[in-house]
Amino acid sequence: MFAHASLVLAVIVGAFLVAKLCRISTELSMFLAAVAGGLASGAGLSLIRHLVEGTFTYFDVCLIFLTATFFMTLVKESGGVAFIVRRIVATFATRKVMCLLLLTLVMLIPGALTGSGAASVLTVGALVGAVLAAMGVEETRRVAIVFLCAAMSAAAPPINLWAMMAAAGANMPYTGFGLPLGILSVTGALFAMFFLAGGSKPVEVEKVLRVLPEAPQGMGWGRVLAPFFLLALLVVAGRLAPFSMPVLGLPLIFLLCAGMTILLSPRKLPLWKILGDTVEALLPLVGIMVVVGALIQVMALSGARGLISLSVVTLPLSVLYATLFLILPVSEGMLQYAVAPLLGVPLIMLFNMKGLDPVVALSAMAVLWPLGDCLPPTAVVGRAAVLELGYKGNYWSGFVKTCLVPLAFIAALATLFLVYSARIGAVLGG
């Protein structure tokens, strides 16, 4: 069995590498690797059934992804994002610290609600970059700030796809993650913002307002905040009154908030165009989640997943503590969300057996993973930040090098949370 699983795993890795060398997309490379692994395992015609079953593994997560991004896109297209940023600039231009704090919050919200750092970049990245430019922040630092805050927004609660996928694979409820994820992601985003932009000058109000898009006539705080108030109300109501409040589910909640955004928008929104653009923009990420499910199903069928799990859980804890801050980001750069069920499930089971707090430990890992979204071959969020802000400098010696100190700080903080998760879990739980 060990030899069989090793052979299948070798076929999967080989098929993926060959596909990537042929410049096939990451999604199709994963799918071809799943098919090759299934054939090597001797699944025969039953492989079709396993592939189909696997593609529906993260169906609920894909629905959350799509509906949340649709909601945030509606907020942007209705003029809500432009209104918020313009008001921040006009009100706090002379108070740099408060301005940077609010810009960090603006960057965190889209990714926190959608689970995608790319959503933060595409929704508010250009606007935040324009404000930072008016503060005199150098171009490379602006791109680094947008990427780092976007990465932390993807890690922030309530939607952290890495934690959700790993928890689902370990039959672990996705509850109790809000506080540890919030502490790690907000601290990391604030450090990145103030480390890279803390020495900038106050905002030049007139210059920024000329660059920022105009908010539509009639847009106000009530129209902007009402959908978010509804979102918080529906989420909290399900927790405060679980026996009287029907279970709506996050996809339906996001659709209800999207409906309120449409009703309150001061201008008519091209709904079909927005919906089509949203689906088109999310196809690569949704595609990855679909093929990841198929790949994990085939690996479980053949024993390759168990082989990886056994290899992980037999490692000494000291080795894991010393290397996870590198292994997890690098693996994210290679496979994106696939690493959550592939490595996260055996790791969280190992940490649980060793007496660590599984929620805090998985939260720490779920903050380490998005740090690798600037690394090839995928580099989804890093490339999105570079393209959105029109960065012309060198990707490695400019952009990535500028990110290194904040990345090291976030990695060190997450590692400390992992090592001392039992104590931290006791404090947070109390």
N, C-alpha and C positions, 0 to 999 in steps of 0.2 A: 504493500500500500504506500509506503514511504517513497519507493522508487517511482511508482505510478504518479503520485502527486507531484514529485519533483520534475518528472518528464512533462507533465501538463503545464506546470508553472513555467518551465523553460520555453515551451511552445508559445505560451501567452506572451511572455516577455519578448521572445524573438519576433513574433508576428507584429507586436506593437512597434518595436524598433525598426523593422523593415518598412512598415507603413509610414512611420515618421520620416525615414530616410527618403521615401518616395514623395515626400511633401504632401501627404494626405493629412487632413485635419485631425485634431486630437480626438474629436468625437467618433469619426469613422475609424480611426486607428484602434480605439478601444473596442469598438464593435467587431472589427475584424479579428482582434485578439481574442474576444469572447467566442466567436465562431470557431477559430482555430483551436482554442482550448477545448471547446465542446467536442469537436471532431476527434481530437487527440485522446480524449477521455473515453471514447467509444460510446457516446450517448446515442448515436444513430438518429432516427427520426424524432425521438423524444426531445432532441435538442431544440426543435422549433418551439415546443411547449415551454421549455425552460427559458428560452429567450423572451418569449411573450410575457410569461409571468414576471420575469426580472424587470422588464421595462415598466411595469406598474408598481414596483416596490416603493418608489418615491413620488407616486402620483399626487398625493396630498400636498407634499412639499412644493411640487411644481405649480399646483393651483395657488398656493400662498404666494409664491414668487410672482406669478403672472398678475394676480389681482392687486397685490400690494404695489407693484410697479405701475400698473394702470392708474391706480389712485394717485400716486405721487406725480405721474406725468400730467394728470388732469389738474393737480394743484399748480404745477408749473405753467401749463398752457393757459390757465385761467388768469394768470398774472399774480398769483399768490406768492410765489418765490421772489419775483422781482419786487413786490411790495414790501416783503419782510426785509430783504437786503437793503433797499433804499431807506427804509425807516431806521434800521440799525446804523447806517452810515450817517444819516441826518441827525440822529439823536446822540450818538456816542462817538462822534468824530474826534472830539478833543480828549476823550478818555480811552486811551489806547488799550489798556488792560481789559476793560469791559467790552470794547469792540472785538478784541481777539477772542474773548470768551464766547461771545454771541456768534461769531463766525465759526468757531469750533462746533457749537450746538447746531448751527445750520448745516454743516457738513455731516454731522452724525445722524440726523433724523432720517434722510432717505434710505441709507443703508440699513439702519436699525429696523425700519419698517418692511424692507424688501429682502434683507439678507444678502444684498449684492453691493459690493463696493463700487462696481461700475455704475450702478444707479445713482450713487452720490456724485460721482464724477460728471455724469451726463446731465444730471438735473441742476446741480448748483455749483459745479466745479469752475465753470467759466466766470460766473458772477463773483465768487469768492476770490478767484485769481485776479480779477479786475480791481477789487478793493485792496488786495495785498500789493498790487503794482502801484497803486496811488499812495501807499504807505512807504514806498521805496524799497520793498522787498525784492531782492535780486531774482531773476527769472528762474534759475535752477532751484532756488529755495522755494519759490512759489509752486513749482511742479511737485517737489518733494512733499510740501505741506498738503497739497490736494491729495496725493496718493496715500500718505500716511493716515490722514484723517478719514479717507474713504475706506482704507483697510480696517481701521478701528470701527468705522460705522457698520461694516459687515459683521464684525465680531460682537457688536453691541446688542443688547436685548431690545425687543422681545424675540426677533427672528435671527437666530444664528444657525445657519444651515449645517455647518460642520457638527455642532453639538446635537442638532436634531437628528441627523443621519446616523451618527455614532450611537446615540441613545436608542434609536429605533432598532439598530442592529444588535444591541445588547439587551433588548426587552426592558429598557429602563425608561420610566416616565420622564417627559421633558418638563419637569417642575423644579423650582428652586434655583434655577440658573441665573435669574435676573440680577441678583445682587453681586455675585462674583464676576459675572460678565460685565456688568455695569462699572464696577470699580476698576477692573483691568482696562477696559476699552476707553473709558473717559479719561483715566489717568494717562494712558498712552497718547491719546489724541491731544490732550492739553500740553503734555511735555513736548510733543512734536511741534505744535503751534508756537509755543513761547520760546523754545530753543532756536527755532529757525526764523521766527519773525519778531522775537522779543526786543531786538535792538532797532526796530524800524521806527520811523517818525509817525506822528499822528496823521490821520486821514486828511487828504486834501478834498474837502467836501464837494466843491464845485466841479473839480476834475472828475471825481468818481461818478457823480450824478449825471454828467454828460455822457459817460461811457455806458452806464447801466441802462438796460431797457426800461421804458416807462411802464408803470403800473396802469391798468385800464381805469377809466373813469368809474367811480362808484366802488372801487375795491377798498375794503376796510378791514380792521382787525376781526370784526365779527364774522365776515365772510370767510376769512382765512382760517380762523381757529375753530369755527363750529364743527367742521368734519373731524378734526383731531379730538375735540371734546367728545363727539359721538363715539369715536374709536375707543377712547379711554373709558367711557361710560359702559360700553358693551363688554369690553374685556374685564373690567372690574366687577360688573354686575354678575357675570358668570362665576366669579370667585367668591363674592360675598353672599350670593343667594343661589347656590348650586342646585337646590331642590325645587326652586320655583322659576328660575330663569332657564328657558330652553337652551340647549347647546347649539349655538349658531355656527361655530367654526370660524376660523380666521378668514378663509376665502370669502364667505358670505358677509362677514363684518367689513372687510375691505371694499366689497361691492356696494354695501349700504353707504359707506363713507364716500365712495366715488359718486354715488347717486346724489348725495347732499352737495358735493362739490359742484356737480353739473347744475343743480337747481339754484345754487347761490352765486354761480359765476356771473360777473357783470357783462360778459360778452358770450356770444354763441360759440360753442366749441364743436369742431369737426370730429365727432365721436368715432366714426368709422376709421378715419385717417389716424387718429391717436391710437385706437385699438390695434390697427394694423402695424403701425410703427412700433408699438410696444412689443407685440409678438415677434416682429422681425428682429428687433434689437436683442430680445431674450432668447432667440433660437439657439445660439451657441451654448448658453448656460443651461437651458432646459434640456438641450440635446445631450449634454454631458451627464446630467442627472439621470436621463432615461437609459443611456448606454452603461452607466455605472451600475445600475440595478441589474442589467443583463449580465455584465461581467462578474459581479459578485455572486449571482445565481450560479453561473457556470463554475466559478472557483469553488463554491460550496459543494456543488454536485461532484466535482472531480477530486476533492480533498485538498486542493491547492490552498484554499483559504485556511483550512486547519493547519496546514504545514507552516504557513506564515505566522499564524497565531501561536503555534508551538515554539517557533523560533524566537518570537518576541517575548513570550512569557518566561522563557528559560534564561533570558539575559539578566545579569545582576542589576539591581536597582541603581547602583552607583554609575554603571555604564549608561543607563537610560537618562539619568539626571544630567550627565555630562554631555550628552549628544543630542537630546531631543530638540534643543533650541536650534540645532542645525538640520536635523533629519526632517522635522515636520515642515518647515518652510520650503526646503528643497523639494520634498515630495509633493507639496502643493504646487510648486512651479511646474512639475512634471505631469501630474495627474489631476490637479484641481480637486474638486469635491470627492473624487474617488478615494482619496486617502482617508477620509473620515471613517467609512465602514471598514476599509481594508486594514488600517493600522489602529484606528481609534478603538474599535471593539475589543481586540485582544489586549490593548494597553489598559483600557478602563477595567477590564476583568482582572488583570494582573494587579493594578493599583488597589482594587477593592479587596483582593485576597491578602495584600500586604498591609491592610489596615488604613489605607489612605481614604480620604473622603472622595467618593466617585464623582460627585457633582462639581466640587471645586477643582479636582484634577482634570476633569473633562473640560471645564471652563477655561483652565489655563492652556490646555492643548488647542482649544477652539480659538484662542487669541493668537497663538503661535502660527497656526496654519495660514491665515490671510497675509502674514508678513511675506510669504513667498509669492504673492501675486504680482511681484515685479520681476520675477525670475523666469527665464526661458525654460521650456519651449512655449509655454502658454502666455504668461505675463499679461493677463487680461486687463487688470486694473492699472498696472504700470503703463501699458501701451495706451489705454484710454486716457490717462492723465496727460501723457505726452502729446497725444493728438488733439485733445480738447483745448489745451492751452497753447498749441502751436509751438511747442518747444523745439528749438533748432540745435541745441547743444548735443554733446556726446552722451549716449544713453548710460554707459558704464562709468566712465571717468567723471561725468557731470552729475546726472540724475541719481543713479544708484549710490555713488560715493557720498553724496550729500545726505542720503537717507540713513547712512550706516550708524551714526550715533543714536538717533531716535530708535532705530531698529534694535540696537544692542540694549538700550534701556528697557524697551518693551519686552524683549526676550528674557532679560534678567529678571524683571518683575514677574513675568508669567512662570518662570522656572522656580522662583521662590514660593509662589502660590502653590505650585505642584508639590514641591518638597515638603512644605508645611501645611498641606491641605487638610490634614486631620485637625490640627489646631485652629486653622482659619475657619473650617467648617463648623467647629464647635462654637466659635465666637459669632459667626454670621447666623448660625442656626438658633443661637440663644437670643 
